Amino acid sequence: IEEGVPYLKSDAAIRIAEHLDGRWRLLRLIRFIPRPIRDHGYALFAKHRTRLFGKKEVCTLPSPDVRKRFLDR
């Protein structure tokens, strides 16, 4: 959600890519692919992501550098 607008599936991935560094920013170029095709690709990736990247039994605690980027409530 940015400025009250919710983004879903591939639209959300594009919005996230806009904030990334390096080669990952190139992912925002998928916006030129029609949404139904993008969302189908997103669904396929979501279905197979654990096979591609593996699965951890526990979450990693963020380092102090990463932790300071989070907002405190």
C-alpha positions as CSV (number, residue, x, y, z in Angstrom):
1,I,0.0,0.0,0.0
2,E,1.4,3.3,-1.1
3,E,-0.4,6.6,-0.4
4,G,-3.6,4.6,0.3
5,V,-3.4,2.6,-3.0
6,P,-3.2,-1.2,-2.6
7,Y,-1.0,-3.0,-5.2
8,L,-1.5,-6.7,-5.8
9,K,0.5,-9.5,-7.5
10,S,2.8,-8.3,-10.3
11,D,1.8,-4.6,-9.7
12,A,3.1,-4.9,-6.1
13,A,6.3,-6.6,-7.4
14,I,6.9,-3.7,-9.8
15,R,6.4,-1.2,-7.0
16,I,8.9,-3.1,-4.8
17,A,11.4,-3.3,-7.7
18,E,11.4,0.5,-8.0
19,H,12.9,0.7,-4.5
20,L,15.6,-1.9,-5.1
21,D,19.2,-1.3,-6.1
22,G,21.4,-2.8,-8.8
23,R,20.1,-5.2,-11.4
24,W,16.9,-5.9,-9.4
25,R,15.6,-2.5,-10.5
26,L,15.4,-3.9,-14.0
27,L,12.4,-5.9,-12.9
28,R,10.3,-2.8,-13.1
29,L,10.5,-3.1,-16.9
30,I,8.0,-5.9,-16.7
31,R,5.3,-3.2,-16.4
32,F,5.3,-3.1,-20.3
33,I,4.0,-6.7,-20.3
34,P,0.1,-6.9,-20.2
35,R,-1.1,-7.4,-16.6
36,P,-2.8,-10.8,-17.2
37,I,0.4,-12.2,-18.5
38,R,2.5,-10.6,-15.7
39,D,0.1,-12.0,-13.1
40,H,0.2,-15.5,-14.6
41,G,4.0,-15.4,-14.4
42,Y,3.7,-14.1,-10.8
43,A,1.5,-17.0,-9.8
44,L,3.9,-19.5,-11.4
45,F,6.8,-18.0,-9.5
46,A,4.9,-17.9,-6.2
47,K,3.9,-21.6,-6.7
48,H,7.5,-22.7,-7.2
49,R,9.5,-20.2,-5.1
50,T,10.4,-22.7,-2.4
51,R,11.7,-25.1,-5.0
52,L,13.8,-22.3,-6.5
53,F,15.1,-20.7,-3.3
54,G,14.6,-23.4,-0.6
55,K,12.8,-23.1,2.7
56,K,14.2,-22.3,6.1
57,E,12.9,-23.7,9.3
58,V,13.4,-20.5,11.2
59,C,13.4,-16.8,10.3
60,T,16.7,-15.0,10.4
61,L,17.0,-12.1,12.9
62,P,18.0,-8.8,11.2
63,S,21.4,-7.4,11.8
64,P,21.6,-4.0,13.6
65,D,22.1,-2.3,10.2
66,V,19.0,-3.8,8.8
67,R,17.0,-3.3,12.1
68,K,17.6,0.4,12.1
69,R,15.7,0.7,8.7
70,F,12.5,-0.5,10.4
71,L,10.1,2.0,11.8
72,D,9.4,1.8,15.6
73,R,5.8,2.3,16.8
